[in-house]
Amino acid sequence: MYNDYKNLLSSRDSITRKVNIEQVLQKYVFEYADKVDGHFSCFLHSDNNKSMKVINKLQCTCEHCGKTLDIFDIVQRMLQCTFREALSILKKDIKNSFVK
């Protein structure tokens, strides 16, 4: 059990060094293409005010609902998958030249 957890953390750390949130948003979040001044519509609720923005290399936050999401949260929500599945998906994205 401990080794499984340790492997998950190792995979997570490896992915976060190779992927940034803008790459994930461009691939998985339709609303991101319509961003204005760095803000885009929050995909967690009805949002006509473009309340979501990137706050660092790995996270975005919604100024309306207060949710902060990382690259794994986005993949999980958009593809309705588990954390373990999101890890696998992002690993495949990396292998398929998803990142630079």
C-alpha beads as a LAMMPS data file, in Angstrom:
LAMMPS data file: protein, C-alpha beads

100 atoms
99 bonds

1 atom types
1 bond types

-500.0 500.0 xlo xhi
-500.0 500.0 ylo yhi
-500.0 500.0 zlo zhi

Masses

1 110.0

Atoms # bond

1 1 1 0.000 0.000 0.000
2 1 1 2.780 2.427 0.930
3 1 1 4.699 1.676 -2.285
4 1 1 1.578 2.324 -4.370
5 1 1 1.123 5.712 -2.694
6 1 1 4.829 6.478 -3.143
7 1 1 4.584 5.611 -6.862
8 1 1 1.535 7.880 -7.289
9 1 1 3.404 10.786 -5.707
10 1 1 6.460 10.112 -7.853
11 1 1 4.300 10.064 -11.015
12 1 1 2.527 13.246 -9.939
13 1 1 5.818 15.048 -9.324
14 1 1 7.246 13.890 -12.645
15 1 1 4.197 15.142 -14.549
16 1 1 4.109 18.519 -12.790
17 1 1 7.701 19.139 -13.896
18 1 1 6.783 18.538 -17.554
19 1 1 3.286 20.010 -17.959
20 1 1 1.927 23.483 -17.289
21 1 1 -1.673 24.446 -16.759
22 1 1 -1.994 26.430 -19.982
23 1 1 -1.219 23.293 -22.013
24 1 1 -3.888 21.371 -20.114
25 1 1 -6.423 24.189 -20.479
26 1 1 -5.778 24.470 -24.223
27 1 1 -6.359 20.763 -24.709
28 1 1 -9.248 20.057 -22.333
29 1 1 -11.147 23.308 -21.646
30 1 1 -13.102 24.806 -24.550
31 1 1 -13.715 28.070 -22.656
32 1 1 -9.971 28.770 -22.479
33 1 1 -9.793 29.564 -26.196
34 1 1 -12.057 32.558 -25.572
35 1 1 -9.925 34.164 -22.847
36 1 1 -9.733 37.942 -22.492
37 1 1 -6.924 39.599 -20.522
38 1 1 -6.011 36.202 -19.084
39 1 1 -9.546 35.521 -17.845
40 1 1 -11.917 32.895 -19.212
41 1 1 -15.328 31.507 -18.297
42 1 1 -15.319 29.132 -15.359
43 1 1 -16.354 25.686 -16.566
44 1 1 -17.621 24.713 -13.091
45 1 1 -20.707 26.948 -13.249
46 1 1 -22.586 29.279 -15.558
47 1 1 -20.179 32.174 -15.995
48 1 1 -20.668 35.105 -18.355
49 1 1 -18.056 37.241 -16.571
50 1 1 -14.867 35.284 -17.358
51 1 1 -14.078 34.729 -13.689
52 1 1 -11.387 32.037 -14.094
53 1 1 -7.691 32.887 -14.412
54 1 1 -4.336 31.132 -14.287
55 1 1 -2.530 31.928 -11.026
56 1 1 0.696 29.964 -11.505
57 1 1 2.285 27.238 -13.646
58 1 1 0.039 24.521 -12.194
59 1 1 -3.170 26.175 -10.979
60 1 1 -6.118 28.310 -11.991
61 1 1 -8.770 29.849 -9.786
62 1 1 -12.284 31.216 -10.170
63 1 1 -12.834 34.631 -8.649
64 1 1 -16.582 33.946 -8.484
65 1 1 -16.944 30.481 -6.936
66 1 1 -13.534 30.446 -5.238
67 1 1 -12.459 27.045 -6.599
68 1 1 -8.773 26.511 -7.299
69 1 1 -7.858 23.679 -9.642
70 1 1 -4.596 22.077 -10.643
71 1 1 -3.755 20.187 -13.839
72 1 1 -5.024 16.912 -12.392
73 1 1 -8.315 18.430 -11.162
74 1 1 -8.990 19.804 -14.650
75 1 1 -8.444 16.481 -16.398
76 1 1 -10.535 14.694 -13.756
77 1 1 -13.446 17.124 -14.116
78 1 1 -13.386 17.422 -17.888
79 1 1 -13.017 13.679 -18.538
80 1 1 -14.902 12.510 -15.441
81 1 1 -12.082 10.248 -14.325
82 1 1 -10.181 9.368 -11.172
83 1 1 -6.884 10.874 -10.088
84 1 1 -5.081 7.695 -11.093
85 1 1 -6.705 7.858 -14.551
86 1 1 -5.771 11.548 -14.876
87 1 1 -2.144 10.628 -14.154
88 1 1 -2.249 8.019 -16.895
89 1 1 -3.873 10.415 -19.375
90 1 1 -1.288 13.129 -18.756
91 1 1 1.549 10.604 -19.049
92 1 1 0.178 9.645 -22.479
93 1 1 -0.105 13.322 -23.415
94 1 1 3.561 13.770 -22.555
95 1 1 4.547 10.753 -24.660
96 1 1 2.501 12.121 -27.567
97 1 1 4.469 15.386 -27.570
98 1 1 1.817 17.239 -25.609
99 1 1 4.593 19.203 -23.913
100 1 1 7.718 20.884 -25.205

Bonds

1 1 1 2
2 1 2 3
3 1 3 4
4 1 4 5
5 1 5 6
6 1 6 7
7 1 7 8
8 1 8 9
9 1 9 10
10 1 10 11
11 1 11 12
12 1 12 13
13 1 13 14
14 1 14 15
15 1 15 16
16 1 16 17
17 1 17 18
18 1 18 19
19 1 19 20
20 1 20 21
21 1 21 22
22 1 22 23
23 1 23 24
24 1 24 25
25 1 25 26
26 1 26 27
27 1 27 28
28 1 28 29
29 1 29 30
30 1 30 31
31 1 31 32
32 1 32 33
33 1 33 34
34 1 34 35
35 1 35 36
36 1 36 37
37 1 37 38
38 1 38 39
39 1 39 40
40 1 40 41
41 1 41 42
42 1 42 43
43 1 43 44
44 1 44 45
45 1 45 46
46 1 46 47
47 1 47 48
48 1 48 49
49 1 49 50
50 1 50 51
51 1 51 52
52 1 52 53
53 1 53 54
54 1 54 55
55 1 55 56
56 1 56 57
57 1 57 58
58 1 58 59
59 1 59 60
60 1 60 61
61 1 61 62
62 1 62 63
63 1 63 64
64 1 64 65
65 1 65 66
66 1 66 67
67 1 67 68
68 1 68 69
69 1 69 70
70 1 70 71
71 1 71 72
72 1 72 73
73 1 73 74
74 1 74 75
75 1 75 76
76 1 76 77
77 1 77 78
78 1 78 79
79 1 79 80
80 1 80 81
81 1 81 82
82 1 82 83
83 1 83 84
84 1 84 85
85 1 85 86
86 1 86 87
87 1 87 88
88 1 88 89
89 1 89 90
90 1 90 91
91 1 91 92
92 1 92 93
93 1 93 94
94 1 94 95
95 1 95 96
96 1 96 97
97 1 97 98
98 1 98 99
99 1 99 100
